[in-house]
């Protein structure tokens, strides 16, 4: 590996572009690739990503590479920043090009569609056993990272050396990168919080008040912890940046696409109309189905998830969903 690490950032949406900018700021070298070649070439020519971050200048030091294989071969490590539904196909495309020492990290938050598998399970199946893996996650809006506003994330994975390499590559200036080994907890927190952000958006779209929002966030964290216990995630991970931190940000910040989806649903828009207006992938749509499926599979009580899944995938009325939550039997707060 070169003295200054070269990271191939695969995915030039708002988050991938923001992470390429942060790598550059922290002294690493980044190569930015995207499957949308037309938009990528516009980024190269104008040094602006007009589609996703129109006001942010992209320095010449960030290499824009339209050839995926060339980007991977030129890098020490790879950072995938694609929607979760595209994760497996990108891994399959690059796995033959990876050098033995190259690690693969990702900043995607979600599940494999249809199977409900966490992304490290997908990567472990598709890549050689010796490939080092890590996830970058936490409370981080792409626009704020691109603007160099203070941000803290966690980098988690079983290979402490590779986790440290990726954390060091990102850490610098106003961006703090912590490290951890609990990949299950880090991935689970980043996926479940999307469902809860839709729920709180619905709540706010219906103008149910601050009390209701706080209750949903808190009870949403309880659901996250129960599912985490079933999947052997560590409680401290879910109470940290990857869990509670990301949950609070996504449920309260209007830059969240999942919250925006909920707001629109709570105001009476259809799912199709809401997703079209948002104009980018909303991970909570798939996550609601997969989290609900996991809850049923493991016998976990997740009533907020059940209602969000019903509203998104079964056409349930949001007002009726709220009524069902409020009508639940009185019980102890802890020990369910």
ZINORJO-V849770 format. One record per backbone hydrogen bond with DSSP energy under -1.0 kcal/mol. NH is the residue of the N-H (numbers start at 1). CO is the residue of the C=O. E is the energy in kcal/mol with one decimal. If there is no record, write none. Layout:
nh = (NH	NH)
co = (CO	CO)
e = (E	E)
This chain:
nh = (7	8	9	10	11	17	18	19	20	21	22	23	24	25	26	27	28	29	31	32	33	37	40	41	42	43	44	45	46	47	50	53	56	58	62	63	65	71	72	73	74	75	76	77	78	79	80	81	86	90	91	92	93	94	95	97	102	104	105	106	107	112	116	121	122	123	124	125	126	127	131	134	135	136	137	140	145	146	147	148	149	151	153	154	155	156	157	163	164	165	166	167	168	169	170	171	172	175	176	178	180	183	186	187	188	189	190	191	192	193	196	197	198	199	200	201	202	203	204	205	206	207	208	213	214	215	216	217	218	219	220	221	222	223	224	225	226	227	228	229	230	231	233	238	239	240	244	245	246	247	248	249	250	251	252	253	256	260	261	262	263	264	265	266	267	268	269	274	275	276	277	278	279	285	287	288	290	291	292	293	294	295	296	297	298	300	306	307	308	309	310	311	312	313	314	316	321	322	323	324	325	326	327	328)
co = (29	77	31	79	33	13	14	15	16	17	18	19	20	21	22	24	23	5	7	63	9	35	36	37	38	39	40	41	42	43	48	49	53	47	59	30	32	67	68	69	70	72	6	6	103	8	105	10	83	86	87	88	89	90	91	94	99	132	78	134	80	117	112	118	118	119	120	121	122	123	128	104	156	106	154	138	141	142	143	145	144	174	176	137	178	135	180	159	160	161	162	163	164	165	166	167	175	172	151	153	155	181	182	183	184	185	186	187	188	189	192	193	194	195	196	197	198	199	200	201	202	204	203	209	210	211	212	213	214	215	216	217	218	219	220	221	222	223	224	225	226	227	228	234	235	237	238	240	241	243	244	245	246	247	248	249	253	256	257	258	259	260	261	262	263	265	264	270	271	272	273	274	275	282	283	284	286	287	288	289	290	291	292	293	294	295	302	303	304	305	306	307	308	309	310	310	317	318	319	320	321	322	323	325)
e = (-3.0	-2.5	-3.3	-2.5	-3.3	-2.2	-2.0	-2.4	-2.2	-2.1	-2.1	-2.7	-2.0	-2.3	-2.3	-1.1	-2.3	-2.7	-2.4	-3.4	-2.5	-1.5	-2.2	-2.7	-1.5	-2.0	-2.3	-2.3	-2.6	-2.5	-1.1	-2.6	-1.7	-2.9	-1.7	-2.0	-2.5	-2.2	-2.2	-2.6	-1.6	-1.2	-2.7	-1.7	-2.4	-3.1	-3.0	-3.0	-1.7	-1.8	-2.2	-2.6	-1.6	-2.1	-1.8	-1.6	-1.6	-2.9	-3.1	-1.4	-2.9	-2.5	-2.2	-1.1	-1.3	-2.8	-2.4	-1.5	-1.9	-2.4	-2.1	-1.3	-2.6	-3.0	-2.5	-1.1	-2.0	-2.9	-1.6	-1.6	-2.8	-2.3	-2.4	-3.2	-2.8	-2.4	-1.6	-2.6	-2.2	-2.1	-2.5	-2.6	-2.9	-2.0	-1.4	-2.6	-2.7	-2.0	-2.9	-2.8	-1.9	-1.5	-2.1	-2.6	-2.8	-2.5	-1.6	-1.3	-2.9	-1.8	-1.6	-2.0	-1.5	-1.8	-2.6	-2.0	-2.4	-2.2	-2.5	-2.9	-1.8	-1.2	-2.1	-1.6	-2.5	-2.3	-2.5	-2.4	-2.3	-2.9	-2.4	-2.1	-1.6	-1.9	-2.3	-2.5	-2.1	-2.4	-2.4	-2.3	-1.5	-1.5	-3.1	-1.5	-1.5	-1.3	-1.6	-2.6	-1.4	-2.5	-2.7	-2.0	-2.6	-2.1	-1.3	-2.7	-1.8	-2.2	-2.2	-2.1	-2.8	-2.0	-2.4	-3.0	-1.1	-1.5	-2.5	-2.4	-2.7	-2.0	-2.0	-2.0	-2.1	-1.7	-2.5	-2.2	-2.1	-3.2	-1.9	-2.1	-2.4	-2.5	-2.2	-2.5	-2.2	-2.9	-2.2	-2.0	-2.5	-2.8	-2.1	-2.5	-2.6	-3.1	-1.5	-2.2	-2.1	-2.4	-2.1	-2.2	-1.8	-2.3	-1.5	-1.1)
